[in-house]
């Protein structure tokens, strides 16, 4: 398996954007209230999940699996963060501290890594399955987050930070397009991983709808770029709003 | 107000609220005091006559109402306990006490008789013959004079503006000579007969004093309670307005969620009364700041916090 061969300029730019977004969001979580921790940590984990594209040992299947799992954990942690903010917007309770969020996330990632290492090395097909699960999670949890952000916005719409949540809404629309388009390709076996898998077993793989595939690939790439950009921009915007 | 001769002052203008009436009356009794106690209250006055340590009469007067005996003593107790009055004690001779007793409690033989229609010589002769004990009051609309008699013989003269009994009849004669002058003749029992009465024996002053004290304490308690309730109501009103203002400030900086935040933080500190306690105010503001950090900018938060602090200080201390 040669994952590094798939690395395109767009992918590198995308990872770079996620790196910046990850740094900004992580920094944001340090200087702010606990409620922001899950949200910003989730966005930071997206960078980790995307970083496999650049890692020199990324052709190691177990590591690739862990990256995908971290991607799944990222959206779950983020959803947890937005749920907390929603509860805050309804109850105005701000209790708790950050340590359990960091430690809990770390524990889930470590447990996932243990799970990956105690099981047989993932094949192309297994890795693709893990990635599909990740994408499915992203799609459904993004929809849930968009609804939650709408509810939060309605609750705090005349506060300073309300526009920041509109920006988060835009972020999740980009993420939905990014992950949704990839899930679409995977569901119909039009994705590159499926193509590689079919090649590895010397099977014939004909794509009947090249237009849809190309459009989905375009949406996937644009969505990925815009997601990274919008996350970085949103956190900078939040910095300015809360300054 | 009774204008009476002062005799020998023992005490003058001492605060009535400071005295314990039963104890004072007992002291005067044991000292065989003869004279009178003159109480002056803001809207009434009272006189207690003593003769040889016996309380021979008590009088309380308020505008047109007059109380005597038990009722007068009870009202005196009430007035003393209410505070604000003064007491003067004057020592007098037995005969003068008798004369004053006649003036205040005596039987009215003649009232409002015009002097020019009266045979004054004949009247004085009659008083002498009858060995009258009492008092003759000569007065016009704006002046008056008293002539005290014992067994028909004049003891002395007293008129407006003088402090004591005089031996000269000139002022009394002057008033008698004024147009429209009138005369009252009042008689009373002899000094010895008056001594047969002792209100101290007939009335349990200690008990009257105590019951008045209890009643007065209850009234004071009631007044205090009412005042406290009134204060509490006023304070509650101020705090309610302050709470509304704090909510308005929060809404201006955080939107409608600010109102809920102020509500929540105040409830956590035990309600709006917490705004009277500096520690709780600090906790309340800290709570508001903590949540506000998630809703507004730091500069606005500081502005809002200062505004709330000043508002609380101004209302609570003002």
Interface residues (C-beta under 8 A of the other chain):
Chain A: X32 X33 X35 X36 X85 X88 X89 X91 X92 X94 X155 X156 X157 X158 X159 X160 X161 X162 X241 X242 X243
Chain B: X254 X255 X256 X257 X258 X260 X261 X264 X290 X291 X293 X294 X295 X296 X297 X298 X299 X300
